[in-house]
Amino acid sequence: MRARLGPLTGRSLQYATDSCLKRYLRARSWNVKKAEKMIRESLTWRATYKPEEICWKDIATEAETGKVYRANFLDKQGHPVLVMHPGRQVRVVFLSPLEEESVVILNNIQAETE
C-alpha cells in the first residue's frame, strides 16, 4: 500500500506509518483500494484543515459557553484531554506535544466519561 501512495512528505509521514496503514486496511476489511482511498481522503482533509495548528484561543470560547471540559485522564503520551460538547456532536481534543497551545481534534469519538 505504501508504494500505491507514493512518496509522502512533511506531516503526512506521521499519519502514514506502518501501523496507521494497517489500521486503514483493517477498517476496510483488507481491501487495498478502499483503504488507499480512505487514507488519501484523510491526508487531504488534514492538509486542508490543519487540525494540529488549532490553538487554545481558537476554542477558548467553547469553554466559556460550557461546551468543553478537561477530562480527568491523560492520553497515552501523558497529554491533557479536552472533551467538547457542541450540541450533540462530541469531539475529543488531545493537546499536541508539538506546541503547548496546539491541539489535535479527533472527530466523532464517543466520550467514555459520559
N, CA, C and O atoms as CSV, one atom per row, in Angstrom:
chain,resi,resn,atom,element,x,y,z
A,1,MET,N,N,0.837,-1.187,0.000
A,1,MET,CA,C,0.000,0.000,0.000
A,1,MET,C,C,0.877,1.244,0.000
A,1,MET,O,O,0.521,2.251,-0.612
A,2,ARG,N,N,2.014,1.188,0.675
A,2,ARG,CA,C,2.895,2.348,0.707
A,2,ARG,C,C,3.323,2.733,-0.708
A,2,ARG,O,O,3.397,3.918,-1.032
A,3,ALA,N,N,3.606,1.741,-1.550
A,3,ALA,CA,C,4.004,2.008,-2.929
A,3,ALA,C,C,2.869,2.685,-3.699
A,3,ALA,O,O,3.116,3.555,-4.534
A,4,ARG,N,N,1.648,2.293,-3.424
A,4,ARG,CA,C,0.494,2.886,-4.113
A,4,ARG,C,C,0.316,4.355,-3.724
A,4,ARG,O,O,-0.128,5.164,-4.538
A,5,LEU,N,N,0.662,4.702,-2.476
A,5,LEU,CA,C,0.524,6.085,-2.019
A,5,LEU,C,C,1.598,6.989,-2.614
A,5,LEU,O,O,1.396,8.194,-2.759
A,6,GLY,N,N,2.738,6.397,-2.955
A,6,GLY,CA,C,3.828,7.196,-3.492
A,6,GLY,C,C,4.570,7.916,-2.373
A,6,GLY,O,O,4.309,7.676,-1.194
A,7,PRO,N,N,5.498,8.802,-2.745
A,7,PRO,CA,C,6.291,9.496,-1.724
A,7,PRO,C,C,5.437,10.483,-0.925
A,7,PRO,O,O,4.664,11.258,-1.489
A,8,LEU,N,N,5.594,10.437,0.375
A,8,LEU,CA,C,4.883,11.361,1.261
A,8,LEU,C,C,5.907,12.269,1.921
A,8,LEU,O,O,7.043,11.862,2.165
A,9,THR,N,N,5.507,13.484,2.205
A,9,THR,CA,C,6.418,14.439,2.830
A,9,THR,C,C,5.738,15.132,4.007
A,9,THR,O,O,4.527,15.021,4.200
A,10,GLY,N,N,6.530,15.833,4.772
A,10,GLY,CA,C,6.009,16.656,5.860
A,10,GLY,C,C,5.202,15.873,6.870
A,10,GLY,O,O,5.539,14.744,7.227
A,11,ARG,N,N,4.139,16.491,7.320
A,11,ARG,CA,C,3.300,15.885,8.362
A,11,ARG,C,C,2.563,14.646,7.884
A,11,ARG,O,O,2.133,13.824,8.693
A,12,SER,N,N,2.416,14.510,6.579
A,12,SER,CA,C,1.740,13.323,6.054
A,12,SER,C,C,2.446,12.045,6.488
A,12,SER,O,O,1.810,11.004,6.659
A,13,LEU,N,N,3.744,12.124,6.664
A,13,LEU,CA,C,4.510,10.941,7.065
A,13,LEU,C,C,4.067,10.403,8.417
A,13,LEU,O,O,4.014,9.188,8.609
A,14,GLN,N,N,3.745,11.292,9.363
A,14,GLN,CA,C,3.352,10.818,10.693
A,14,GLN,C,C,1.967,10.197,10.706
A,14,GLN,O,O,1.612,9.505,11.661
A,15,TYR,N,N,1.173,10.430,9.662
A,15,TYR,CA,C,-0.166,9.839,9.584
A,15,TYR,C,C,-0.218,8.677,8.608
A,15,TYR,O,O,-1.297,8.178,8.289
A,16,ALA,N,N,0.949,8.242,8.130
A,16,ALA,CA,C,1.011,7.116,7.207
A,16,ALA,C,C,2.110,6.135,7.628
A,16,ALA,O,O,2.815,5.578,6.787
A,17,THR,N,N,2.241,5.939,8.914
A,17,THR,CA,C,3.196,4.954,9.418
A,17,THR,C,C,2.664,3.556,9.104
A,17,THR,O,O,1.513,3.398,8.698
A,18,ASP,N,N,3.497,2.565,9.293
A,18,ASP,CA,C,3.056,1.192,9.036
A,18,ASP,C,C,1.834,0.835,9.872
A,18,ASP,O,O,0.905,0.197,9.376
A,19,SER,N,N,1.832,1.247,11.143
A,19,SER,CA,C,0.684,0.915,11.998
A,19,SER,C,C,-0.575,1.659,11.546
A,19,SER,O,O,-1.678,1.119,11.635
A,20,CYS,N,N,-0.418,2.897,11.059
A,20,CYS,CA,C,-1.576,3.636,10.532
A,20,CYS,C,C,-2.131,2.950,9.293
A,20,CYS,O,O,-3.342,2.768,9.164
A,21,LEU,N,N,-1.248,2.573,8.389
A,21,LEU,CA,C,-1.684,1.907,7.157
A,21,LEU,C,C,-2.406,0.608,7.488
A,21,LEU,O,O,-3.392,0.257,6.841
A,22,LYS,N,N,-1.915,-0.096,8.488
A,22,LYS,CA,C,-2.569,-1.342,8.896
A,22,LYS,C,C,-3.980,-1.071,9.421
A,22,LYS,O,O,-4.906,-1.834,9.145
A,23,ARG,N,N,-4.143,0.032,10.188
A,23,ARG,CA,C,-5.481,0.369,10.699
A,23,ARG,C,C,-6.446,0.699,9.561
A,23,ARG,O,O,-7.613,0.310,9.595
A,24,TYR,N,N,-5.945,1.423,8.549
A,24,TYR,CA,C,-6.796,1.736,7.396
A,24,TYR,C,C,-7.173,0.462,6.650
A,24,TYR,O,O,-8.321,0.301,6.236
A,25,LEU,N,N,-6.229,-0.430,6.478
A,25,LEU,CA,C,-6.525,-1.703,5.810
A,25,LEU,C,C,-7.545,-2.517,6.601
A,25,LEU,O,O,-8.489,-3.065,6.033
A,26,ARG,N,N,-7.346,-2.589,7.914
A,26,ARG,CA,C,-8.276,-3.336,8.755
A,26,ARG,C,C,-9.673,-2.713,8.700
A,26,ARG,O,O,-10.677,-3.425,8.664
A,27,ALA,N,N,-9.729,-1.378,8.694
A,27,ALA,CA,C,-11.020,-0.678,8.656
A,27,ALA,C,C,-11.779,-0.948,7.365
A,27,ALA,O,O,-13.005,-0.838,7.327
A,28,ARG,N,N,-11.061,-1.297,6.317
A,28,ARG,CA,C,-11.694,-1.569,5.024
A,28,ARG,C,C,-11.608,-3.046,4.657
A,28,ARG,O,O,-11.561,-3.403,3.480
A,29,SER,N,N,-11.589,-3.899,5.681
A,29,SER,CA,C,-11.580,-5.363,5.503
A,29,SER,C,C,-10.478,-5.815,4.558
A,29,SER,O,O,-10.685,-6.702,3.730
A,30,TRP,N,N,-9.306,-5.200,4.684
A,30,TRP,CA,C,-8.107,-5.557,3.928
A,30,TRP,C,C,-8.245,-5.304,2.433
A,30,TRP,O,O,-7.485,-5.853,1.635
A,31,ASN,N,N,-9.215,-4.471,2.053
A,31,ASN,CA,C,-9.367,-4.080,0.648
A,31,ASN,C,C,-8.413,-2.908,0.392
A,31,ASN,O,O,-8.636,-1.799,0.879
A,32,VAL,N,N,-7.362,-3.161,-0.365
A,32,VAL,CA,C,-6.301,-2.177,-0.562
A,32,VAL,C,C,-6.817,-0.915,-1.246
A,32,VAL,O,O,-6.452,0.192,-0.852
A,33,LYS,N,N,-7.658,-1.068,-2.263
A,33,LYS,CA,C,-8.175,0.107,-2.987
A,33,LYS,C,C,-9.013,0.996,-2.071
A,33,LYS,O,O,-8.882,2.220,-2.095
A,34,LYS,N,N,-9.868,0.379,-1.269
A,34,LYS,CA,C,-10.713,1.150,-0.356
A,34,LYS,C,C,-9.873,1.811,0.738
A,34,LYS,O,O,-10.119,2.960,1.107
A,35,ALA,N,N,-8.888,1.087,1.249
A,35,ALA,CA,C,-8.014,1.648,2.285
A,35,ALA,C,C,-7.195,2.807,1.729
A,35,ALA,O,O,-7.012,3.822,2.400
A,36,GLU,N,N,-6.706,2.654,0.507
A,36,GLU,CA,C,-5.944,3.734,-0.133
A,36,GLU,C,C,-6.812,4.977,-0.308
A,36,GLU,O,O,-6.368,6.092,-0.037
A,37,LYS,N,N,-8.034,4.785,-0.755
A,37,LYS,CA,C,-8.966,5.920,-0.921
A,37,LYS,C,C,-9.207,6.600,0.423
A,37,LYS,O,O,-9.226,7.827,0.511
A,38,MET,N,N,-9.390,5.799,1.462
A,38,MET,CA,C,-9.670,6.341,2.789
A,38,MET,C,C,-8.489,7.153,3.325
A,38,MET,O,O,-8.685,8.245,3.860
A,39,ILE,N,N,-7.277,6.636,3.188
A,39,ILE,CA,C,-6.126,7.367,3.714
A,39,ILE,C,C,-5.849,8.615,2.883
A,39,ILE,O,O,-5.465,9.647,3.434
A,40,ARG,N,N,-6.037,8.538,1.568
A,40,ARG,CA,C,-5.851,9.738,0.736
A,40,ARG,C,C,-6.829,10.840,1.150
A,40,ARG,O,O,-6.452,12.008,1.242
A,41,GLU,N,N,-8.077,10.464,1.396
A,41,GLU,CA,C,-9.077,11.444,1.837
A,41,GLU,C,C,-8.706,12.016,3.200
A,41,GLU,O,O,-8.875,13.211,3.442
A,42,SER,N,N,-8.205,11.171,4.082
A,42,SER,CA,C,-7.796,11.624,5.407
A,42,SER,C,C,-6.623,12.601,5.317
A,42,SER,O,O,-6.629,13.642,5.973
A,43,LEU,N,N,-5.621,12.265,4.507
A,43,LEU,CA,C,-4.462,13.142,4.341
A,43,LEU,C,C,-4.857,14.465,3.690
A,43,LEU,O,O,-4.324,15.517,4.044
A,44,THR,N,N,-5.784,14.414,2.743
A,44,THR,CA,C,-6.278,15.643,2.107
A,44,THR,C,C,-7.008,16.508,3.124
A,44,THR,O,O,-6.818,17.724,3.159
A,45,TRP,N,N,-7.847,15.882,3.956
A,45,TRP,CA,C,-8.578,16.620,4.993
A,45,TRP,C,C,-7.599,17.286,5.947
A,45,TRP,O,O,-7.761,18.460,6.281
A,46,ARG,N,N,-6.575,16.545,6.393
A,46,ARG,CA,C,-5.590,17.105,7.313
A,46,ARG,C,C,-4.814,18.248,6.679
A,46,ARG,O,O,-4.527,19.242,7.347
A,47,ALA,N,N,-4.470,18.124,5.398
A,47,ALA,CA,C,-3.741,19.194,4.706
A,47,ALA,C,C,-4.612,20.436,4.540
A,47,ALA,O,O,-4.114,21.560,4.596
A,48,THR,N,N,-5.907,20.232,4.339
A,48,THR,CA,C,-6.831,21.352,4.152
A,48,THR,C,C,-7.145,22.066,5.457
A,48,THR,O,O,-7.055,23.292,5.527
A,49,TYR,N,N,-7.513,21.318,6.492
A,49,TYR,CA,C,-7.993,21.916,7.734
A,49,TYR,C,C,-6.912,22.090,8.797
A,49,TYR,O,O,-7.117,22.845,9.748
A,50,LYS,N,N,-5.768,21.415,8.669
A,50,LYS,CA,C,-4.628,21.553,9.576
A,50,LYS,C,C,-5.036,21.497,11.057
A,50,LYS,O,O,-4.789,22.452,11.795
A,51,PRO,N,N,-5.649,20.405,11.497
A,51,PRO,CA,C,-6.117,20.341,12.885
A,51,PRO,C,C,-4.999,20.481,13.911
A,51,PRO,O,O,-5.251,20.922,15.032
A,52,GLU,N,N,-3.771,20.116,13.555
A,52,GLU,CA,C,-2.666,20.219,14.507
A,52,GLU,C,C,-2.250,21.658,14.758
A,52,GLU,O,O,-1.468,21.923,15.672
A,53,GLU,N,N,-2.760,22.595,13.962
A,53,GLU,CA,C,-2.421,24.002,14.144
A,53,GLU,C,C,-3.482,24.793,14.911
A,53,GLU,O,O,-3.332,25.999,15.108
A,54,ILE,N,N,-4.538,24.131,15.338
A,54,ILE,CA,C,-5.579,24.800,16.104
A,54,ILE,C,C,-5.030,25.126,17.487
A,54,ILE,O,O,-4.501,24.247,18.168
A,55,CYS,N,N,-5.151,26.361,17.898
A,55,CYS,CA,C,-4.636,26.815,19.199
A,55,CYS,C,C,-5.776,26.958,20.200
A,55,CYS,O,O,-6.951,26.999,19.834
A,56,TRP,N,N,-5.396,27.033,21.476
A,56,TRP,CA,C,-6.397,27.181,22.536
A,56,TRP,C,C,-7.289,28.385,22.278
A,56,TRP,O,O,-8.499,28.314,22.491
A,57,LYS,N,N,-6.705,29.496,21.821
A,57,LYS,CA,C,-7.515,30.694,21.591
A,57,LYS,C,C,-8.608,30.441,20.560
A,57,LYS,O,O,-9.636,31.117,20.567
A,58,ASP,N,N,-8.389,29.460,19.663
A,58,ASP,CA,C,-9.393,29.124,18.655
A,58,ASP,C,C,-10.604,28.412,19.246
A,58,ASP,O,O,-11.690,28.453,18.667
A,59,ILE,N,N,-10.428,27.759,20.394
A,59,ILE,CA,C,-11.533,27.013,21.000
A,59,ILE,C,C,-11.895,27.515,22.393
A,59,ILE,O,O,-12.767,26.938,23.044
A,60,ALA,N,N,-11.246,28.576,22.864
A,60,ALA,CA,C,-11.476,29.081,24.224
A,60,ALA,C,C,-12.930,29.477,24.461
A,60,ALA,O,O,-13.442,29.308,25.568
A,61,THR,N,N,-13.599,29.999,23.438
A,61,THR,CA,C,-14.997,30.402,23.620
A,61,THR,C,C,-15.884,29.198,23.926
A,61,THR,O,O,-16.931,29.335,24.559
A,62,GLU,N,N,-15.460,28.018,23.472
A,62,GLU,CA,C,-16.229,26.806,23.789
A,62,GLU,C,C,-16.211,26.540,25.292
A,62,GLU,O,O,-17.212,26.091,25.850
A,63,ALA,N,N,-15.094,26.809,25.948
A,63,ALA,CA,C,-15.004,26.623,27.397
A,63,ALA,C,C,-15.886,27.637,28.113
A,63,ALA,O,O,-16.524,27.323,29.117
A,64,GLU,N,N,-15.913,28.846,27.588
A,64,GLU,CA,C,-16.728,29.893,28.209
A,64,GLU,C,C,-18.208,29.578,28.146
A,64,GLU,O,O,-18.962,29.980,29.032
A,65,THR,N,N,-18.637,28.868,27.119
A,65,THR,CA,C,-20.053,28.532,26.969
A,65,THR,C,C,-20.404,27.191,27.604
A,65,THR,O,O,-21.549,26.745,27.534
A,66,GLY,N,N,-19.407,26.544,28.229
A,66,GLY,CA,C,-19.657,25.280,28.903
A,66,GLY,C,C,-19.647,24.071,27.986
A,66,GLY,O,O,-20.065,22.987,28.393
A,67,LYS,N,N,-19.176,24.237,26.754
A,67,LYS,CA,C,-19.173,23.125,25.819
A,67,LYS,C,C,-17.904,22.284,25.874
A,67,LYS,O,O,-17.805,21.270,25.183
A,68,VAL,N,N,-16.942,22.688,26.678
A,68,VAL,CA,C,-15.695,21.940,26.754
A,68,VAL,C,C,-15.281,21.791,28.215
A,68,VAL,O,O,-15.485,22.695,29.026
A,69,TYR,N,N,-14.705,20.658,28.534
A,69,TYR,CA,C,-14.141,20.473,29.867
A,69,TYR,C,C,-12.898,19.605,29.759
A,69,TYR,O,O,-12.717,18.864,28.793
A,70,ARG,N,N,-12.054,19.711,30.760
A,70,ARG,CA,C,-10.845,18.901,30.797
A,70,ARG,C,C,-11.180,17.564,31.440
A,70,ARG,O,O,-11.713,17.506,32.548
A,71,ALA,N,N,-10.859,16.489,30.724
A,71,ALA,CA,C,-11.135,15.146,31.230
A,71,ALA,C,C,-10.232,14.839,32.427
A,71,ALA,O,O,-9.181,15.457,32.595
A,72,ASN,N,N,-10.646,13.892,33.243
A,72,ASN,CA,C,-9.853,13.530,34.418
A,72,ASN,C,C,-8.871,12.404,34.103
A,72,ASN,O,O,-8.517,11.620,34.983
A,73,PHE,N,N,-8.432,12.328,32.844
A,73,PHE,CA,C,-7.428,11.351,32.441
A,73,PHE,C,C,-6.523,11.981,31.386
A,73,PHE,O,O,-6.847,13.028,30.826
A,74,LEU,N,N,-5.391,11.340,31.121
A,74,LEU,CA,C,-4.431,11.807,30.120
A,74,LEU,C,C,-4.410,10.815,28.960
A,74,LEU,O,O,-4.829,9.667,29.107
A,75,ASP,N,N,-3.917,11.270,27.801
A,75,ASP,CA,C,-3.776,10.341,26.688
A,75,ASP,C,C,-2.569,9.429,26.920
A,75,ASP,O,O,-1.907,9.536,27.952
A,76,LYS,N,N,-2.280,8.541,25.980
A,76,LYS,CA,C,-1.197,7.574,26.161
A,76,LYS,C,C,0.170,8.235,26.291
A,76,LYS,O,O,1.079,7.657,26.887
A,77,GLN,N,N,0.326,9.427,25.747
A,77,GLN,CA,C,1.593,10.148,25.856
A,77,GLN,C,C,1.633,11.076,27.065
A,77,GLN,O,O,2.617,11.786,27.269
A,78,GLY,N,N,0.568,11.076,27.869
A,78,GLY,CA,C,0.536,11.894,29.074
A,78,GLY,C,C,0.049,13.317,28.859
A,78,GLY,O,O,0.251,14.172,29.721
A,79,HIS,N,N,-0.588,13.588,27.726
A,79,HIS,CA,C,-1.094,14.932,27.444
A,79,HIS,C,C,-2.527,15.082,27.942
A,79,HIS,O,O,-3.288,14.115,27.925
A,80,PRO,N,N,-2.906,16.282,28.385
A,80,PRO,CA,C,-4.290,16.519,28.825
A,80,PRO,C,C,-5.276,16.303,27.680
A,80,PRO,O,O,-4.949,16.522,26.514
A,81,VAL,N,N,-6.475,15.875,28.027
A,81,VAL,CA,C,-7.533,15.640,27.046
A,81,VAL,C,C,-8.680,16.593,27.342
A,81,VAL,O,O,-9.152,16.674,28.476
A,82,LEU,N,N,-9.123,17.309,26.326
A,82,LEU,CA,C,-10.282,18.186,26.445
A,82,LEU,C,C,-11.441,17.547,25.710
A,82,LEU,O,O,-11.279,17.082,24.582
A,83,VAL,N,N,-12.608,17.517,26.332
A,83,VAL,CA,C,-13.793,16.944,25.715
A,83,VAL,C,C,-14.751,18.085,25.405
A,83,VAL,O,O,-15.102,18.875,26.281
A,84,MET,N,N,-15.168,18.160,24.144
A,84,MET,CA,C,-16.059,19.241,23.705
A,84,MET,C,C,-17.448,18.679,23.420
A,84,MET,O,O,-17.580,17.602,22.838
A,85,HIS,N,N,-18.476,19.406,23.831
A,85,HIS,CA,C,-19.868,19.017,23.614
A,85,HIS,C,C,-20.621,20.116,22.868
A,85,HIS,O,O,-21.485,20.759,23.464
A,86,PRO,N,N,-20.331,20.356,21.596
A,86,PRO,CA,C,-21.102,21.348,20.855
A,86,PRO,C,C,-22.391,20.707,20.340
A,86,PRO,O,O,-22.396,20.058,19.294
A,87,GLY,N,N,-23.448,20.888,21.062
A,87,GLY,CA,C,-24.712,20.254,20.703
A,87,GLY,C,C,-24.638,18.768,20.968
A,87,GLY,O,O,-24.215,18.356,22.048
A,88,ARG,N,N,-25.035,17.962,20.017
A,88,ARG,CA,C,-24.976,16.513,20.159
A,88,ARG,C,C,-23.628,15.939,19.759
A,88,ARG,O,O,-23.276,14.837,20.178
A,89,GLN,N,N,-22.878,16.666,18.961
A,89,GLN,CA,C,-21.582,16.182,18.500
A,89,GLN,C,C,-20.594,16.165,19.653
A,89,GLN,O,O,-20.561,17.089,20.465
A,90,VAL,N,N,-19.795,15.118,19.724
A,90,VAL,CA,C,-18.758,15.002,20.740
A,90,VAL,C,C,-17.423,14.961,20.027
A,90,VAL,O,O,-17.210,14.146,19.129
A,91,ARG,N,N,-16.527,15.846,20.431
A,91,ARG,CA,C,-15.172,15.840,19.882
A,91,ARG,C,C,-14.204,15.714,21.044
A,91,ARG,O,O,-14.350,16.408,22.050
A,92,VAL,N,N,-13.222,14.841,20.919
A,92,VAL,CA,C,-12.193,14.705,21.937
A,92,VAL,C,C,-10.955,15.417,21.419
A,92,VAL,O,O,-10.551,15.215,20.274
A,93,VAL,N,N,-10.358,16.243,22.254
A,93,VAL,CA,C,-9.223,17.064,21.852
A,93,VAL,C,C,-8.014,16.678,22.693
A,93,VAL,O,O,-8.075,16.707,23.922
A,94,PHE,N,N,-6.926,16.321,22.042
A,94,PHE,CA,C,-5.680,15.980,22.719
A,94,PHE,C,C,-4.714,17.135,22.537
A,94,PHE,O,O,-4.497,17.583,21.411
A,95,LEU,N,N,-4.130,17.627,23.619
A,95,LEU,CA,C,-3.111,18.660,23.490
A,95,LEU,C,C,-1.901,18.045,22.809
A,95,LEU,O,O,-1.427,16.983,23.212
A,96,SER,N,N,-1.411,18.704,21.794
A,96,SER,CA,C,-0.331,18.179,20.977
A,96,SER,C,C,1.026,18.397,21.630
A,96,SER,O,O,1.241,19.428,22.266
A,97,PRO,N,N,1.951,17.443,21.484
A,97,PRO,CA,C,3.288,17.640,22.033
A,97,PRO,C,C,4.116,18.609,21.194
A,97,PRO,O,O,5.172,19.057,21.642
A,98,LEU,N,N,3.660,18.940,19.987
A,98,LEU,CA,C,4.433,19.809,19.106
A,98,LEU,C,C,4.523,21.222,19.651
A,98,LEU,O,O,5.588,21.838,19.607
A,99,GLU,N,N,3.418,21.741,20.163
A,99,GLU,CA,C,3.381,23.059,20.774
A,99,GLU,C,C,2.406,22.992,21.938
A,99,GLU,O,O,1.398,22.290,21.861
A,100,GLU,N,N,2.691,23.706,23.007
A,100,GLU,CA,C,1.828,23.627,24.185
A,100,GLU,C,C,0.417,24.098,23.880
A,100,GLU,O,O,-0.544,23.586,24.454
A,101,GLU,N,N,0.282,25.064,22.987
A,101,GLU,CA,C,-1.041,25.616,22.742
A,101,GLU,C,C,-1.764,24.952,21.578
A,101,GLU,O,O,-2.926,25.272,21.327
A,102,SER,N,N,-1.112,24.031,20.854
A,102,SER,CA,C,-1.820,23.408,19.754
A,102,SER,C,C,-2.648,22.238,20.234
A,102,SER,O,O,-2.360,21.630,21.265
A,103,VAL,N,N,-3.652,21.941,19.492
A,103,VAL,CA,C,-4.493,20.802,19.821
A,103,VAL,C,C,-4.750,20.002,18.554
A,103,VAL,O,O,-4.712,20.526,17.441
A,104,VAL,N,N,-5.008,18.742,18.753
A,104,VAL,CA,C,-5.366,17.878,17.643
A,104,VAL,C,C,-6.780,17.399,17.916
A,104,VAL,O,O,-7.070,16.882,18.995
A,105,ILE,N,N,-7.647,17.569,16.953
A,105,ILE,CA,C,-9.040,17.197,17.154
A,105,ILE,C,C,-9.335,15.891,16.427
A,105,ILE,O,O,-9.048,15.743,15.240
A,106,LEU,N,N,-9.897,14.977,17.143
A,106,LEU,CA,C,-10.350,13.730,16.557
A,106,LEU,C,C,-11.869,13.764,16.594
A,106,LEU,O,O,-12.462,13.736,17.672
A,107,ASN,N,N,-12.494,13.824,15.450
A,107,ASN,CA,C,-13.938,13.969,15.387
A,107,ASN,C,C,-14.670,12.649,15.573
A,107,ASN,O,O,-14.127,11.573,15.320
A,108,ASN,N,N,-15.900,12.757,16.018
A,108,ASN,CA,C,-16.847,11.650,16.100
A,108,ASN,C,C,-16.385,10.504,16.991
A,108,ASN,O,O,-16.572,9.337,16.649
A,109,ILE,N,N,-15.796,10.825,18.107
A,109,ILE,CA,C,-15.396,9.796,19.067
A,109,ILE,C,C,-16.321,9.909,20.269
A,109,ILE,O,O,-16.541,11.001,20.793
A,110,GLN,N,N,-16.846,8.807,20.691
A,110,GLN,CA,C,-17.724,8.813,21.848
A,110,GLN,C,C,-16.883,9.017,23.103
A,110,GLN,O,O,-15.902,8.302,23.311
A,111,ALA,N,N,-17.243,9.955,23.918
A,111,ALA,CA,C,-16.506,10.197,25.166
A,111,ALA,C,C,-16.847,9.094,26.159
A,111,ALA,O,O,-18.014,8.761,26.362
A,112,GLU,N,N,-15.826,8.542,26.763
A,112,GLU,CA,C,-16.031,7.484,27.734
A,112,GLU,C,C,-16.409,8.016,29.101
A,112,GLU,O,O,-16.792,7.257,29.991
A,113,THR,N,N,-16.298,9.340,29.264
A,113,THR,CA,C,-16.566,9.907,30.579
A,113,THR,C,C,-18.022,10.282,30.784
A,113,THR,O,O,-18.390,10.782,31.847
A,114,GLU,N,N,-18.846,10.048,29.791
A,114,GLU,CA,C,-20.259,10.422,29.944
A,114,GLU,C,C,-21.005,9.423,30.785
A,114,GLU,O,O,-22.204,9.583,31.015
